[in-house]
Amino acid sequence: MFTGEDWSKSCRWRASNYVETGMKYFLFLLLLLASVASAQPENKLKIIFVGDMMLDELPGQYLKKGGDPLVNFKSLFQSADITIGNLECVIGLNATSENKPFTFLAHPRVIPFLKKNFTAISVANNHTGDFGDKTFAAMLDLLEKNKVPFFGGGKDIKAAHEPLIIERKGKRIAILGYDLFLPRSFEALSDRPGVAWGEDDFVVADIKRAKEFYKSDFVIVFPHWGWEHEKKASPEQQRLAHLMIDHGADIVVGGHPHVTQNIESYKNKFIFYSLGNFIFNGFEGKEANTGWVLELDLNQNLSLNWQVHEAKLKSNGIPKNNGVIFRSPSAALSPQGQ
């Protein structure tokens, strides 16, 4: 006979069973959601930019002894999808320098450092031609042989103005490099290797080609410009930066003055006029020995956040990481200005 006590026991058993089943189902859902989340690709694209890297003299000796110039920035570089820097020297052996005040010739032993740590390097500056166009061309051969991508220079003017195309996480990034500081004799011509010179018409055409022919999602321009040791960008730098953005560039990141310069937001796009020095010896004063490492986070919708890390150069030209000194506004800006 089914008694009240039996009924009570039955209800307690059923309730307990329902609770246990519900808990198991809940845990299963949590595990499933965690699994799905971990399987989803991280769509944010992290890009690191640094300024001038001169790998001759004391930095070159540091590398020769087995030192790692990025020892203080290792974790930051390892977290990035793309790393870009300006090579402020030529790489080669036994070359004759041009007639100019400062010339830098780095030993080919520096190439493994570049290959290990940089997605690509810019050769568009006023020092990669320090030892003539033949040494410049030989350096390009060395970089190609060792599979170190570069931009802003080439065996002729057409090659020099080609954008570097990098595809990561479903995004196609185009990077263009230009030299805008004398001597202009380093400029690539139809029959001469050299750097891409930043003439207005060429810049506009190159950006258009990167957008329309290469179907790039995001175009970065990396110019070498401005007056040395000037903390504020010149009116000419500003004019050129605005021209670049007016014709389709999504961000402008500059260098050359050996000091950091101002940051501008123009049409909801950022201009970093100068990142200053990153690996470089021989300068006096705090400003020339303080550079910026720019960390960009490009989101799936092409909105952009950034933060700047301060690099304090030691007497041997090797940077110390002083941490983040400022960040972008909380609302990320999109290339479409939304």
Backbone torsions as a table, in degrees:
resi	resn	phi	psi	omega
1	MET	NA	133.9	-177.1
2	PHE	-83.9	110.0	-175.4
3	THR	-93.3	173.2	176.4
4	GLY	-62.1	-36.0	179.1
5	GLU	-65.8	-40.5	177.3
6	ASP	-61.8	-42.2	177.9
7	TRP	-60.0	-41.4	179.6
8	SER	-64.3	-43.5	179.0
9	LYS	-62.8	-39.9	-179.3
10	SER	-63.4	-42.1	179.6
11	CYS	-64.8	-41.9	179.6
12	ARG	-63.8	-38.1	-179.1
13	TRP	-66.0	-44.9	-179.7
14	ARG	-63.6	-43.3	179.4
15	ALA	-61.7	-43.6	179.4
16	SER	-63.1	-40.9	-179.2
17	ASN	-66.4	-40.7	178.4
18	TYR	-63.0	-42.5	179.6
19	VAL	-63.0	-44.9	-179.2
20	GLU	-63.7	-43.4	179.2
21	THR	-64.4	-41.6	179.2
22	GLY	-63.1	-41.2	178.7
23	MET	-64.1	-42.1	179.3
24	LYS	-62.7	-41.8	-179.9
25	TYR	-65.4	-40.6	179.5
26	PHE	-63.6	-44.6	178.3
27	LEU	-64.1	-37.6	178.2
28	PHE	-61.6	-43.7	179.2
29	LEU	-62.9	-41.4	178.6
30	LEU	-61.0	-45.0	178.9
31	LEU	-64.1	-39.2	179.8
32	LEU	-64.8	-45.2	179.5
33	LEU	-63.7	-40.6	178.7
34	ALA	-63.5	-39.4	179.9
35	SER	-66.2	-42.5	179.4
36	VAL	-65.0	-42.3	-179.7
37	ALA	-62.4	-42.1	-178.7
38	SER	-70.5	-25.1	-179.3
39	ALA	-80.8	-19.3	-179.2
40	GLN	-72.7	133.8	178.6
41	PRO	-68.9	147.5	175.1
42	GLU	-80.1	114.5	-172.5
43	ASN	-85.1	-15.5	178.9
44	LYS	-69.8	130.6	-178.1
45	LEU	-105.7	121.8	-178.0
46	LYS	-101.6	124.5	-178.8
47	ILE	-122.4	130.3	178.3
48	ILE	-110.4	131.1	173.9
49	PHE	-120.0	136.4	171.4
50	VAL	-126.2	162.8	-176.8
51	GLY	-86.0	-136.4	-170.5
52	ASP	-72.4	130.2	176.5
53	MET	-121.5	109.4	178.4
54	MET	-105.8	112.1	-170.9
55	LEU	-104.9	19.3	170.7
56	ASP	-94.3	-174.4	173.5
57	GLU	53.3	-133.2	-173.3
58	LEU	-65.5	-41.0	174.9
59	PRO	-61.5	-35.8	177.2
60	GLY	-65.8	-39.9	176.9
61	GLN	-66.3	-37.2	178.1
62	TYR	-61.7	-43.3	177.3
63	LEU	-66.9	-38.9	179.7
64	LYS	-59.5	-35.1	-179.8
65	LYS	-83.7	4.3	177.2
66	GLY	93.5	7.7	179.5
67	GLY	-72.9	156.6	177.9
68	ASP	-113.8	106.8	-178.9
69	PRO	-59.9	-19.9	-178.7
70	LEU	-98.7	16.0	-175.2
71	VAL	-55.4	-33.2	-178.1
72	ASN	-88.7	-4.3	179.5
73	PHE	-124.0	14.1	-172.0
74	LYS	-57.8	-48.9	-176.4
75	SER	-64.7	-36.6	178.7
76	LEU	-64.6	-46.5	179.2
77	PHE	-64.2	-38.5	-179.6
78	GLN	-68.7	-22.7	179.7
79	SER	-82.8	-10.1	-173.0
80	ALA	-88.8	151.9	173.0
81	ASP	-88.2	-31.9	-179.0
82	ILE	-137.9	133.9	177.5
83	THR	-128.7	130.5	-174.0
84	ILE	-132.4	139.3	176.0
85	GLY	-146.8	163.7	178.3
86	ASN	-99.6	120.8	179.1
87	LEU	-84.2	101.5	-173.0
88	GLU	-92.8	51.6	177.9
89	CYS	-172.0	172.7	171.4
90	VAL	-108.1	151.8	179.2
91	ILE	-108.4	126.6	-179.9
92	GLY	174.7	-170.5	-177.9
93	LEU	-138.5	143.8	169.0
94	ASN	50.0	50.2	-179.2
95	ALA	-109.9	159.0	179.1
96	THR	-99.0	128.4	-174.4
97	SER	-77.5	156.3	172.0
98	GLU	-73.2	165.1	179.8
99	ASN	-84.1	85.1	179.2
100	LYS	-149.4	159.8	-171.3
101	PRO	-60.0	-46.0	-176.4
102	PHE	-125.7	128.1	178.0
103	THR	-132.3	142.1	-175.7
104	PHE	-131.3	123.1	179.3
105	LEU	-124.1	107.0	179.5
106	ALA	-89.1	147.3	179.0
107	HIS	-73.4	146.0	178.1
108	PRO	-57.0	-14.7	178.2
109	ARG	-63.8	-13.8	-179.9
110	VAL	-78.5	-13.7	-175.3
111	ILE	-61.2	-43.4	177.5
112	PRO	-57.8	-34.2	176.2
113	PHE	-62.4	-44.6	179.1
114	LEU	-64.8	-45.1	-178.0
115	LYS	-62.6	-39.3	-177.3
116	LYS	-70.9	-34.5	-167.7
117	ASN	-111.1	-13.0	-174.8
118	PHE	-126.3	132.2	173.8
119	THR	-64.1	-39.3	178.3
120	ALA	-161.9	161.2	178.0
121	ILE	-128.3	149.2	173.1
122	SER	-89.3	136.6	174.3
123	VAL	-111.7	12.2	-178.4
124	ALA	-89.2	87.9	178.8
125	ASN	-159.4	-179.1	-174.4
126	ASN	-92.2	19.3	178.0
127	HIS	-129.4	-16.4	-179.6
128	THR	-69.6	-13.9	175.5
129	GLY	-102.7	15.6	-175.5
130	ASP	-57.7	-25.6	-176.2
131	PHE	-119.3	27.8	174.2
132	GLY	91.5	164.9	-175.1
133	ASP	-71.4	-27.8	178.5
134	LYS	-68.7	-41.2	177.0
135	THR	-67.4	-36.5	176.0
136	PHE	-60.7	-46.8	179.9
137	ALA	-63.8	-38.9	178.1
138	ALA	-64.4	-36.2	176.4
139	MET	-63.7	-42.3	178.1
140	LEU	-60.6	-39.0	176.5
141	ASP	-62.1	-42.2	178.3
142	LEU	-62.2	-44.3	179.9
143	LEU	-63.6	-42.9	178.9
144	GLU	-65.6	-42.0	179.4
145	LYS	-61.0	-37.4	-179.1
146	ASN	-93.9	9.2	175.6
147	LYS	56.9	47.9	173.0
148	VAL	-106.7	104.0	-179.0
149	PRO	-63.5	146.7	178.4
150	PHE	-143.3	166.6	177.6
151	PHE	-152.4	166.4	179.7
152	GLY	85.4	9.0	178.7
153	GLY	-166.4	161.8	-178.8
154	GLY	-172.7	-177.5	-178.3
155	LYS	-73.0	-18.5	175.1
156	ASP	-153.4	178.5	-173.8
157	ILE	-64.1	-36.3	179.7
158	LYS	-63.8	-46.7	179.8
159	ALA	-65.4	-37.0	-178.0
160	ALA	-64.2	-31.3	-176.5
161	HIS	-94.5	2.9	176.9
162	GLU	-71.3	136.8	175.5
163	PRO	-74.2	148.9	169.7
164	LEU	-83.9	125.1	-179.7
165	ILE	-106.2	124.5	179.0
166	ILE	-124.3	128.3	178.8
167	GLU	-111.7	122.2	179.6
168	ARG	-144.1	135.2	172.3
169	LYS	50.5	41.7	176.0
170	GLY	79.6	5.8	-179.6
171	LYS	-115.5	142.6	176.1
172	ARG	-107.3	114.8	-177.5
173	ILE	-105.7	132.4	175.1
174	ALA	-113.0	134.5	178.4
175	ILE	-125.4	128.4	178.2
176	LEU	-118.5	135.3	178.8
177	GLY	-118.4	141.7	-179.7
178	TYR	-138.9	143.9	170.1
179	ASP	-101.1	134.4	178.3
180	LEU	-133.3	22.9	179.4
181	PHE	-126.9	134.8	-177.2
182	LEU	-59.4	154.1	12.5
183	PRO	-85.8	140.5	178.7
184	ARG	-76.3	-8.3	177.2
185	SER	-63.8	-12.3	177.0
186	PHE	-83.5	-3.8	-176.0
187	GLU	-66.8	138.5	174.7
188	ALA	-71.6	140.1	176.2
189	LEU	-123.2	-179.2	-178.8
190	SER	-63.2	-26.6	-179.1
191	ASP	-122.7	20.2	-177.9
192	ARG	-144.0	132.5	175.0
193	PRO	-71.0	153.2	178.8
194	GLY	167.2	-164.0	-175.1
195	VAL	-93.1	162.1	174.6
196	ALA	-81.0	117.5	178.5
197	TRP	-87.0	139.6	-171.1
198	GLY	-86.8	55.2	172.9
199	GLU	-66.4	140.8	-176.8
200	ASP	-50.6	-50.3	-175.4
201	ASP	-63.0	-39.3	178.0
202	PHE	-66.0	-44.2	-179.4
203	VAL	-59.2	-47.8	-179.6
204	VAL	-61.6	-45.2	-180.0
205	ALA	-65.1	-39.5	-179.0
206	ASP	-65.5	-42.7	179.1
207	ILE	-64.2	-42.9	178.3
208	LYS	-60.6	-42.4	179.6
209	ARG	-64.3	-41.5	179.1
210	ALA	-62.2	-38.2	-179.2
211	LYS	-75.4	-50.6	-168.8
212	GLU	-89.6	-44.1	-178.4
213	PHE	-79.2	-46.2	-178.0
214	TYR	-88.3	-6.0	177.7
215	LYS	54.6	44.2	-178.0
216	SER	-73.6	142.2	176.6
217	ASP	-81.1	-27.4	-172.4
218	PHE	-150.6	124.1	-177.1
219	VAL	-112.3	125.3	179.5
220	ILE	-112.5	131.4	174.7
221	VAL	-111.7	132.0	-173.7
222	PHE	-122.9	82.4	-176.5
223	PRO	-88.3	150.6	175.2
224	HIS	-109.5	106.6	-165.7
225	TRP	-156.4	178.6	172.3
226	GLY	86.8	166.7	179.5
227	TRP	-87.2	138.6	-177.7
228	GLU	-63.4	137.7	175.5
229	HIS	67.6	13.7	174.1
230	GLU	-92.3	123.1	-175.4
231	LYS	-79.2	-17.7	179.3
232	LYS	-116.4	136.3	-179.9
233	ALA	-61.0	146.0	179.9
234	SER	-77.5	161.6	174.7
235	PRO	-56.0	-33.4	179.2
236	GLU	-69.4	-40.7	174.7
237	GLN	-59.1	-44.8	-179.5
238	GLN	-63.5	-42.4	178.4
239	ARG	-59.6	-46.0	-179.1
240	LEU	-65.7	-41.7	179.6
241	ALA	-61.9	-42.9	178.6
242	HIS	-65.4	-38.4	176.5
243	LEU	-59.7	-44.7	-179.7
244	MET	-60.3	-46.0	-178.9
245	ILE	-70.9	-39.5	177.9
246	ASP	-57.9	-28.1	-177.2
247	HIS	-106.0	15.1	168.1
248	GLY	121.3	-5.9	176.9
249	ALA	-67.1	142.1	-178.9
250	ASP	-95.8	-20.5	175.4
251	ILE	-161.6	149.3	176.1
252	VAL	-123.1	125.8	-179.3
253	VAL	-125.6	114.0	-172.9
254	GLY	-110.0	173.7	177.1
255	GLY	-161.9	-179.7	174.7
256	HIS	117.6	-41.5	-171.4
257	PRO	-63.3	-6.4	-178.6
258	HIS	68.9	7.8	170.8
259	VAL	-138.9	160.3	175.0
260	THR	-77.3	150.7	178.3
261	GLN	-124.6	-178.3	-174.0
262	ASN	-68.5	160.8	176.6
263	ILE	-111.7	137.4	-179.3
264	GLU	-129.8	144.4	168.9
265	SER	-106.5	119.6	-177.7
266	TYR	-129.7	120.3	-177.3
267	LYS	53.5	42.1	179.3
268	ASN	63.7	23.8	175.4
269	LYS	-128.3	147.7	-172.3
270	PHE	-95.1	145.7	173.7
271	ILE	-125.9	119.1	174.1
272	PHE	-105.8	100.3	-169.0
273	TYR	-66.0	-34.4	176.2
274	SER	-157.2	131.0	175.1
275	LEU	-88.8	-6.9	179.9
276	GLY	73.7	-161.7	-178.7
277	ASN	-83.0	150.1	174.7
278	PHE	-122.3	-48.6	173.3
279	ILE	-129.9	106.9	-173.3
280	PHE	-169.1	130.7	174.9
281	ASN	-109.6	169.3	172.1
282	GLY	98.1	4.3	-180.0
283	PHE	-103.8	149.7	175.1
284	GLU	-111.1	151.8	176.9
285	GLY	93.8	153.0	-176.1
286	LYS	-65.1	-42.3	-172.2
287	GLU	-66.0	-42.0	-180.0
288	ALA	-74.5	-16.6	178.7
289	ASN	-104.9	19.8	176.1
290	THR	-128.7	118.3	179.0
291	GLY	-121.2	175.5	178.5
292	TRP	-118.3	143.0	168.1
293	VAL	-110.1	117.0	-176.0
294	LEU	-93.3	122.7	178.0
295	GLU	-109.5	113.5	179.6
296	LEU	-104.2	136.2	171.7
297	ASP	-115.5	108.0	179.5
298	LEU	-96.4	115.8	-176.6
299	ASN	-82.9	169.8	-175.9
300	GLN	-58.1	-36.3	-179.5
301	ASN	-86.5	11.7	179.5
302	LEU	71.6	11.6	169.8
303	SER	-72.4	158.2	-170.1
304	LEU	-131.9	133.4	168.8
305	ASN	-122.2	152.5	179.4
306	TRP	-147.8	160.0	169.9
307	GLN	-146.4	152.6	-175.7
308	VAL	-114.6	126.7	175.5
309	HIS	-100.3	139.4	179.4
310	GLU	-89.6	131.6	176.3
311	ALA	-110.0	115.6	179.0
312	LYS	-100.2	114.8	-175.2
313	LEU	-79.9	132.3	175.0
314	LYS	-79.5	175.6	-177.0
315	SER	-62.5	-24.5	178.3
316	ASN	-90.0	6.3	176.6
317	GLY	86.1	3.3	-178.1
318	ILE	-90.7	132.0	-173.9
319	PRO	-81.6	140.1	170.7
320	LYS	-102.5	140.5	-177.8
321	ASN	-87.0	111.4	178.0
322	ASN	-93.4	6.1	175.8
323	GLY	86.2	-177.6	-178.0
324	VAL	-73.1	131.4	-180.0
325	ILE	-109.9	-25.3	169.8
326	PHE	-163.2	162.5	-174.9
327	ARG	-129.2	166.6	176.5
328	SER	-69.1	162.8	173.8
329	PRO	-56.0	154.4	-174.7
330	SER	-60.9	-33.3	178.3
331	ALA	-87.8	114.2	-178.9
332	ALA	-66.8	145.4	178.1
333	LEU	-97.4	140.0	177.8
334	SER	-103.0	153.9	-178.9
335	PRO	-61.5	-23.4	179.8
336	GLN	-83.6	-3.1	179.5
337	GLY	75.5	24.4	-179.3
338	GLN	-85.8	NA	NA
